[in-house]
Amino acid sequence: MRVSVIRKNVRFNPDSSRVVARYFMNGDQRTQKMVSRILGLDEKEVNVALEHTLREFANRHRNISRVFFKHCANIQGIIEGMEINYDDLSDERKMLIGSYCTSEYSIESAAFFNPSIVEDFDQLYLEKGEKRIIISFRATGEGHISSIVFRRGILDGNNDLQVMKVGDHIDMADISHKKLYNKKRFVRKLDEMQIQDKYSTSIMQDLPEKFEYYALKAAVNRVLQDSSISVERRQALEEVTWLADSFYDVQFKHDSDITERVIFPISDSESRGIEDARFVRFIDDDKTEKIYATYTAYNGHTILPKLLSTENFYTFRVMPLHGSGAQNKNLALFPKKIKGKYAMLARIDGVNNYLMYSDRSTVWNNPVVIQEPRYPWEFVQIGNCGSPLWTEEGWLVISHGVGPMRRYCLGASLFDLDDPSKEIGRLDEPLLSPREDEREGYVPNVVYSCGAIIHNKSLILPYAVSDYSSTYGVVDMVDLLDAIKKSR
């Protein structure tokens, strides 16, 4: 049974003018020569060069001088290694040095896609039928490096979206790493990452049961300084370090608009991108609420599933997920516990939909298959397109299916509320397929979503158009649920 999807005339397109000022390191030797050239300038020449740089870039970034100071401090060790007293440098010279250690990066120049939508915590001062929402996107720039960005808007009674004005600047967050690590849990995660004991034992055996981030980094770096160690051991020890780097907190300034906040790859584990965040507004048993998001960290050769949480969209906590079920991509958290346990959808084998339960939001084991490809348009693989949605009829799961010519379509299924391993029904036809005007893009023939909501008895379904831009559609919930139940 075909279900009607009303496509709305709103398009979120990539914007190459959205840039961040990120740290640029050109190697120790080249950096030393660059610093030497700057030190050869007198103070007047320093001021002229700095003034010219600020005139060109200050209007493109909020407080660019602060960024220059920070990036200069990143190479303080190199400067002092040149037998230069860092504290004797003038502020202007530090800023100028920092400007040479900075480059602009256009975070969404290539694609603006895979959206996920949640209700905003703030629902004050709205008209009847309105809802304030936040949409996250996967923004992709040069080198296919992905980050998370946000837009805020208001859905009206007709499910039309008014998008709030986008801020003028983009803010990089302040980062703080976790202070202490549990050795047993850390070793278990190394096992899950298939890092052999013969490479990690020499590091871990000398660390206490609770060890600090910098103690681990120092221990690894001491071994890495030995140029004779094998390539395999060097790579394994670098992965030990980037696992530790994967625990961190992100803090944005309170004078930044949500459209100006970008969660950019921080740790080595996500150096090649933060992919496909699935946001969900989670209500705990005690009625407290928190926003969670599962996403995929990628460093070019290894995938690490991670969990992000926030209560205000200013402060975010980032943690890797552990367990035999924390594998591959496509993890999506249920919006509340089921019989006292967290519940998660996953696609650990890359083909089928799985369900798993846990007492902790970061540890996932014993995945059970609940869906396999059934129809020709999903024969390659099936997976979720975001967290399940609660309805009185059951858990509504929007899925993606991959068929001939690697064409991605969206489907819909319904699962039992008390036992989501039981499928009540599944659409035999795609809910949404790439239309002729949606087939061209960064990856052709793809529609994809990372999360929907229900509003005004309608499914609000944001989706990506061929991995390039994003839009949204609206589906009547009565029609959708009737069609799913009839297809059982």
Secondary structure, DSSP 8 states (H G I E B T S, - for coil): -----EE-S--B---TT-EEEEE----HHHHHHHHHHHHTS-HHHHHHHHHHHHHHHGGGSTTHHHHHHHHHHTTHHHHHHTT--GGGS-HHHHHHHHHHTEEEEETTSSEEEEEEEEE-S---S--TT-EEEEEEEEEE-GGG-EEEEEEEEEE-TT--EEE----S--EE-EEEE-SEEEHHHHHHHHHHTT--HHHHHHHHTTS-SEEEHHHHHHHHHHHHT-TTS-HHHHHHHHHHHHHHHT-EEEE--TTS-GGGEEE---SGGGTT-EEEEEEEEEE-TTS-EEEEEEEEEE-SS-EEEEEEEESSSSEEEEEE-BSTT--SS--EE-SS-BTTBEEEEE-TTSSSEEEEEESSTTB----EEEE---SGGGSSEEEESSS-EEETTEEEEEEEEE-GGG-EEEEEEEE-SS-TTSEEEE-SS-SB---GGGS-SSSSSBEE-S--EEETTEEEEEEEETTTEEEEEEEEHHHHHHHHHHT-
